[in-house]
Structures are given as structure tokens and as C-alpha cells.
Amino acid sequence: MGSKNNNDEHQLCQLLVDLDACLNLADNLQLPLVAISICEAADKVRAEIRRVNRGKEHSGASRNVN
């Protein structure tokens, strides 16, 4: 299960990198509404990364107890 979380986190981090590139492009093309949408999407991805990390912490904590 841990490797799935690591893979999920890696994919989400890669998505953030891709979103950042899109944000730079939207900024260069002066597309503010597109930029806002990209920022909102990036916020959701960051929240998902935090959720995945919390899951890793909980699974690690339960393994240490047993």
C-alpha cells in the first residue's frame, strides 16, 4: 500500500509541475481567467498531496504500534 501512496504522490507532484508550466504560459499570453483556474486546480492538487501524506503517516503510525 505504501508504494501506491508514493506513486500517487509522485504523480500529483508531477501534475503540479505541469500546472506551473501552464500557469507560466497563461501569464505570458495574458489570460488571467485561465491563470486563476490553473491556480485553483493547483490548490486542489496540493490538498490531495496533503491527504496522501496524512494517509502515509497514519499507516506508518499503526505499523509502529503493532
Secondary structure, DSSP 8 states (H G I E B T S, - for coil): -HHHHHHHHHHHHHHHHHHHHHHHHHHHTT-HHHHHHHHHHHHHHHHHHHHHHHHHHHHHHHHHH-
